[in-house]
Amino acid sequence: MAVPDASVRVRIAPSPTGFAHLGTASTALYNVLFARPRQGAFALRIDDTDLERNRPEYEALIYEGLQWLGLDWDEGPDKGGSYSPYRQSERLDIYKEHAAKLLAEQKAYRCYCTQEELEAERRQAQFEKRPYKYSRRCLTNPPTDRTEFAVRFKVPGGKVVFTDMIRGEMTFDAELLGDFILMKSDGYPTYQFASPVDDALMKITHVIRGEEHLSNTPYQLMIVDALGYDRPVAYAHMPLILAKDGAKLSKRKHPESNLMLYREQGYLPEALINYLALLGWNPGTAQEIFTFEELERVFSFDRVQHAGARFDWEKLNWINGEWIRAMDDGELARRLQPFLPDLDEATIMRAVSALKTRMTRLADATEYLDYLWKEPEVQPLDAEQASRIQMAVDALEDVPWEPEPIETALEGVVERTGLSKNKLYTPIRLALTGKKVSLPIHYTIALLPKEVALARLMRAGHS
């Protein structure tokens, strides 16, 4: 869709009601990939009207998670901007003014119904096997003895038509939609009201969000039309991220929905961005590893799928491993430091080339290297294994303490004795690390100080 470059304005509006969600990151990514090549603006708006569940620490996690991924915003609660404030809880007067305008123009009305009365209406509709629509009782015959009310929108009927950049032209029959609440009796707006009012006032041109909001769009467009604002140029409703069981990725059921989990486990932000871009979109080529700059160049909504995208740990691990292997050794060593607080920079740097080919996540380095700061349990060895360890000690005592000379010395033992590498290296590995899997044996040995390595080997050989 051709849009004048400077006019593009997009936004995300997450709720601070729990940990930062992977879906928030995915939505932010698609907004940024659309806006940046068009020199557009990206706003972060905080939907914090859920008084019971909002927490400032959850808002902080949203900022932290998006910044970790490099998905920075141009306007937001922490930065300000031309359309502030950017927290909905600070915009309550704006929503009240707009509700008052709709009431004055008879496009909305006061609803005095209690929850019990509304529930009785729903049950009656269920009993009669018909879709529930509010009866409009408070429009035609409001009770006169009540003071507490909500503001309800008067649905005008007809068709609501809009363009979705993924799904094409969408048409909804407003006759099927009941009059809905704009302002609750506690003075707070509903999502259906606050979101379109904010989008209109903040001059949002393209609303890019998850598929679960597709059914909200006709409600929100009726509000925009009723208030006399310009509609957004277009919408795009991204496919849902699905868990392995095919259900929508949920904060309550699926730990993989927690964005910060990926940082804790050592996924690279570049790799997670790469994976999220491919989760619901494909470039139409065989390429799977993309830098952010490449994604900005090739991303388009016409290659976004309609169906939900199933989260795949195996694919993410593969992409992360590819990014790790492509990374400069010095940069990788720097990124490994938080996962290896017990090791100095020089030791991490010496380990990087061996780690690189084996890690799928940075956290894997801890499992490979913890023998450097933790004394392993002595593993029981038989007489043959003990004699092999003694051969290794004899061969290593006088060699320079670097991987290559150590490897040459051990291969000399293999050649002289006719032992397989596995039979010689397995007891050495157990003696040094307490594990059956390690980095290549010459690195495993060289990373330990010489006296420590030989002491562990001799201790094991005499156990």
N, C-alpha and C positions, 0 to 999 in steps of 0.2 A: 504494500500500500504506500503510495507516494505521499510523503509528509514533509513540509518545509523543515529543514534540519533543526533550526534553533527553537522551533515551537514544541518539540517533544518533551513532555513531562510525565514521568512515571513515579510510582510509589509502592511501598509495601506497608502494611498496617498490622503488625503482629500484636498479640495480646500477651502481657507479662504475667501469665497465670501458671507457669511451670518452667522447666528447663528450656533452653533454646532448641527449637525443633528443626530437624533436617529439612522438613518441607518449607520452613521459612527461608533457609539458605538456598534451596532450589528455586523458590519464587524470586528471591532477590537476584539470583544469578541471571535468570531469564530477563528480568527487568533491566539489569545492567547491560546484558548483551544486546538488547534492543536499543537502549538509549545512548550508550557511549559512542558507537560509530556515527550517530546522528547529532553528536554534540548536545544531547538532551540532558535534562536534569533528573536526578533520582532522589526522591524524598523518603525519609523514614518517619512514619507516623505511628504513635503508640496508641493502640486501642485498649485503653485501661478503664473501661466503664463497668467492669465486673468487680464490684467493690469487695466481695467476699474472697476472691481468689488472686487479685493483683498483689504483687510484691515488688518493691524497688530492686531487690536482688535479682529477680527474674528479668527485669528490664536491663539491668547491668549485663546479664548473661547474653541477651540479644545483641547488645553492642559488641561484647567481647567476641562472640562467635562470628559475627559478620566481619569484624575487623581482622580476626585471625585468617579468614578466607580471602581477605583483600577486597571484599565487596563494600567499599566505602560509599557513603551517601553525601549528597551535597547540602541537604537541609534536614533538620531533625531537632528533637528536644535538646540535644547536647550542643547543637551548632547554631540553632536559630535559622532564620531565613525570611524571605519576603512574606510568607503566609503563616507565620507563627501565631498562636502556639501550636506545637505539634503533638501534644498529648490531648486526647479527647476529653479527659477529666478537666482540662483547663479551658474547654470550649463550650461549657454547658450553656452559657448565656446565648451563644450563637444558635444552638439547637432550639432553645426556648423561643427565640425571636422568629425562627423559621416556622416553628409549630404554630405560633400565634398568627403569623401571616396566613398559613393554610386554614386555620380556624376562621379567621376574618373573611376569607374568600370562600368559605363553605366547602373547601376541598378536604377538610378533616372535621372531626367532631369529638366531643367529650364522651368517653365511655365509662359509665359508673358500675358496670357489671363486676360482681365478685368472682373470684377464682372458682368457687363452688358452682355459680350459675353458668359460667363458661364450660366447666367440666360436664355439667348436666346436658348442655347443648351438644357437646362432642359425643357423649354416650348415646344421646337420642339419634344422632346422625349414624352412629355405628349400628344401632339397633335397626335403623331403617335402610342400612346398607347403601348409604350415599356418602360422597365426599363431604367433609365438614367445611362449611363456610359460616362465618359469623352471621347471626340472624338480623343484624342492623337494628336490634331492639332500641339501642340508645340513640339511633338516628331518628327513628320514627316515634318512639314513645319512651323518652328517658325517665327514670325515676326522679321524683322531685325532693326526696327526703335524704339525699346523700351529698356529701361534699368532696369525697375523694374520687379522683377520676384519672384515667389514662387518656392520651390523645390518639385517636384512631384515624387512619387515612381512609378516605372515601374513594374506593377503586372506581375509576370512571368507565371501565368496560372497554370493549374493542380489542384490537390486537396490539401487542408490543413487538416491534421488529427491530433488530439490531444486527450489526456485523461482528462476527467472531473471526479473528485472524487465523484460527485453526479450523473451525467448523463451518465457516462461511456464514450465509444469512440465517439467522435464527428467528423463529416466530413463536410467540406465546399468546394464548387466548386469555385475556384478562378477565373474561366472564367466569373463568374457573377459579379465580383467586378471590378469597374473601377479604373484607376490609381488615387491615392489619395495624398493629400498634406502632406508633412513632415515638411517643414519650410515655414512659412508665409512670405510675402514680408517685414514685419516689423522686421524680424530676430528672431522671436519667434517660437518655435516648436509647432506643434499640439499635443494634448493629445496622438494620435495614435503613434506618433514618440517618444516623451519624455519618456513615460511610459515603453515601452519595452527596450529602451536603458538603462534607470536607473535600471530596473530589472536585466538586463544582467550584468551591471557593479557592481551592489551591490550583485551579486551572490544569488538572490532570488530563492529559490528552489520550493516554492509552492505559487501560486498566488490565494489568497482566497478573493473574492470580490462579489459584487452584480450581480444578473442575468442580469441587464441592460448592463453589459459589455461582455456578452457572444458573441454578434455579433462583438465586437471589436477584439476578440482573433485571428481570422484568419489574420486580417491585421497586428496585432502585431507580430505574429509568422513569417509571411513572412519577416518582417524587421529583426527579430532576425536571421533568416536563411541567409538572404542576407548579413548581417554583419559578419557571420561566428561564432556567439556566440552559446553557449550551450542553448538549450531551458530549461525553468523550468521543473522540474520533472513532475508536474501535476498542473492542475487548479481546482478550485472549485467555482462554481457560485451559490451563496446563493439565496434562494427565496426572492422576493421583499416583503417589508412590505407594506401592503395595508391599506388604510383608511377604515372607516366604509362604505363609498360609493363604495368600490371596486377599487378605483383609487390608483395609486402609491402615497405613502406618500410624499407630496411635501412641500418645505419650504414656498411657496407662499400661498398655500390653506389650509394647515392643521396645526393648532397650536401644535398638539401633536407631530409633527416632531421636535420640539425644545427641545433638550436634557436638557438644563438648567431649563426648565419648571418643570421637575420632582423634581429637588432639591428644587426649590422655593415652590412647593406644599407639600413637606414633604414625598416624596417617599424615602425609604431607598435604598442606592446604592446596597446593597446585594439583595434586592427584585427585583429591576429593572434588575440586571444581571440575576437573576433566571428567570424572565419573558422573557427577550430577548432570553435566551437560548432555551426556549420552543416555541418561535415564529418562527416556521419553522423546528424544530427538536423535536423528541420525544424519550424518553429513552427505549420505548418498555415495560415499567412497569407502575404500577398505581402511582408511586411516582411523586409528583409535586413540592415539596419543596426541593431545592438543595442548599447546600453550594457550594462555588467556588471549593473547593477541591473535592467534590463529582462530580461536572461537569467535572473537569479535568480527573477524573478516568473513567467516563462512556461515554463521548462524542465521537461520531464517525460520519463520513460523510455518512455512509451507512444508517443512520436513519434520514437524512435531506430530507424533502419533496421537490418535484419539483415545485409544484404550489405556488403562492404567499400566504403569511400568513397575515390574517386580524387582525389588531390591535383591542384588546378587553379591554376596560377600566375596565369592571366588573372583568375580570380575574386578571388584574394587581392589582386592589384594594383588591381582595381576598388574593392574594399572599403577598401584602404589609401588610395587616392586620395580616396574619399568622406570618410574621417576627416580627412585633411589639409585638405580644402576647408572642412570644418565647424569647424576649430580656430580659436580666437582668434589674431590675428596675433602678439601678444606671446608667447603660449605656443609657437606654431610657431617663432618666431625663437629662443627659448630652446632648443628641441629640435634646431634646425639647427646650433647652435654646434659640437658635436663633429665635424660633417661639414665645417665651414668654419673650421678653426683659424687660417687666414691672414687672416680678415676680422674687423673690430671689430663690436661689437653694433649700432652705428648703421647700418652698411652692410647688415648682414643684415636689419635691420628695414625698411630702404628697399626691399629686394629681395623681401620676403615676399609682397606682394600679387600681384606678377607670377609668382613661383614657384608660388604656390598652385594656379593653374589648370592648371599643366603637369606637376607632379610626381606620380608614383605612389609614389615612395619618397623618403625624405629624402636618400639618397645621390645622387639625380639632381641635387640643387642643386650639387654639386661640378662636374659636367659643364657646367652652365649658367653658373657663375660663376668658373671657374678663370682666365678671361681677366683678371680683376681683379688677380690676383697673378702671372700668367705672361705674359710678352711673347709674343704670337702670332707665328708665322712670317709674313713678308711674302708675300702671295699675288700672283702675277703678274696684272696687270689690263691690259685693252686700252685704247686711247685714249678710247673712249666711256665706259667705266667710270670712268677717271681724271677725265674732265670732270664726270661726275655727282658724284663725291666732292668735287670743287672747289665745285660748286654747294651741296652740303650744308655745307661749311666756311663759305662766305660767308653762308649762311642762319643758321648756329648761332653765329657769333662773338659776337654782341651780345645773345643771349637769356639770360634767367635759367636757371640750370642745374638744372631740374626736369623731370620727365617731360612734364607737360602743355604748357609753352611749347615744349619741343623738338619734341613731336608737331605742334603748330600750325605751327611754322616749316617742318618737313619737308613737311607737307601743302600748305603754300604753294608749295613748289618743284614738287610734283606738279601743282598746278593751273596754275602759270605755264608749265610745260614740256610738259604733256600726257603726261609719262612715266607708266607704271604704277608703283604703289608697289613692286612686286617688282623692277623694273629699277633703281629708285633705291636701295632698301634693301639689296639683295643685296651690292653691292660695299662698302657701309658696314659691313655685318655681317662680311664677310670681313676687312676692314681692322682692325676692332676686336677680333674674337674668333678669327679664323683658321678659323671654322666656318660652315657653311651654315645651321645651325639655332641660334637663340638665343632669349632672352626677347624680347618686343615691342621694336622698335627704339628707341623713346623711353626705355624702361627700360635697355636695353643701353648706350645712350649716357650717360644720367644717372648711372648707378652709377659710372662712371669719373670721376675728377677732370677738370675741363674742359680743363686744359692737356694732360693725358695723352691724352684722347680726340682733341683737335684735332691733337696731334702725330702720333698713329697715322694719322689720316686723311690728313694732309698727306704723311707719309712714303709711304703707299700710293699717293697720287695722283701722286707723282713717281717711282715705281719703274719 
